[in-house]
Amino acid sequence: MKKASEIVDDGDPLDHEIDFSKSRPNPYWLGMVDRKCVRLLAPDVADAFPSDAAVNEALRELLKLKAKQVPKKISANTASAPKPKKKKA
């Protein structure tokens, strides 16, 4: 048997008009927004950044570092045929 919830009278008129006792979160809320704008972070990652601006700044720095990296050049000769291993004498 369920316990009746305690009614707190704090002067809010909506408490008497709407029953929120059976409410639950909307499982489809991500379908209502543009998924390009919403990303869910793991709790430990979210704790590392105090605000949205800090997350954006860190990601922009990461993108700058990635753009600066020069890819390793591979010649056509080494890419097509690996060098033979030397035999131990």
Secondary structure, DSSP 8 states (H G I E B T S, - for coil): ---------SS-THHHH---TT----TTGGGGS-TTT-----HHHHHH-SSHHHHHHHHHHHHHHHHH-------HHHHHS--------
